[in-house]
Structure formats: structure tokens, C-alpha cells
Amino acid sequence: MGTKEKLVERFKRQPKDFTFNELTRLFQILGFEMSHKGKTSGSRVEFINNEKDLSYGAHKPHPDSAIKSYVMKQVLEFLTSNKII
């Protein structure tokens, strides 16, 4: 199993210490690009997959980088309902 597959499997387990950097990498592996929503977006980002015409909006967590569990569940639902994972 390669690094990409390991990251997807780690995400599916919904760990409490999954970081925003890992989430960004996960979306990149799955064909998404991260876009800041403009100069005044603050911590808001959007993950865009032009090929599948999909996007997912998220906030960078702060002050720590761990993703909240409810956000992890939302992302998992988004990815599974769109048959990405």
C-alpha cells in the first residue's frame, strides 16, 4: 500500500488528530485544487475539482491544526456521496 492509499485509509478511520495539511493533501490526491476565496477570505478555502465539477468549502482550523470531528464526518459524507472514495 502506497503513501496515498495510507492517507485515504487513515482519513476513513476518522482520527481525532487529522490535520488541515493532511486534509489538503487528501483532496489533492483525489484531484482537487485548493483555492483561497479572495483577499478577504481569511481562513476560508475551497477545494475544487474541475473535472468532476465539484467543490467543497472549508475553514482552516485555528489555533491548532487538527480538524474537528464534525468536519471530518461532513468531508467523508461529501466524498462518499460523490463516489470519490
C-alpha positions, -999 to +999 in steps of 0.1 A: +000+000+000+014+033-010+015+066+008-016+079-010-036+048-001-024+050+035-036+086+038-071+077+024-073+048+048-062+070+078-089+095+068-116+068+066-108+058+102-117+094+112-088+100+136-091+129+161-056+142+152-061+145+114-046+179+104-055+205+079-023+198+060-033+161+057-068+172+045-053+194+019-031+165+007-061+142+007-080+165-016-050+169-038-047+131-041-083+129-051-079+155-079-089+187-061-070+220-060-072+244-031-083+279-038-085+309-015-117+327-019-101+361-024-081+386-004-107+389+024-114+352+027-095+348+060-094+311+069-119+301+042-106+279+014-123+259-013-113+226-028-122+224-064-123+195-089-130+210-123-130+176-139-160+164-119-175+199-114-173+196-076-162+219-048-160+218-011-157+248+012-138+246+044-122+267+071-086+263+082-087+254+119-070+276+144-052+280+167-043+243+163-043+224+130-065+194+139-097+191+120-129+189+142-147+156+142-180+170+127-160+185+098-143+151+092-178+135+091-190+161+066-160+156+044-164+119+045-201+122+035-192+146+007-165+123-007-186+091-004-218+106-017-200+118-048-183+084-052-148+098-049-138+073-021 
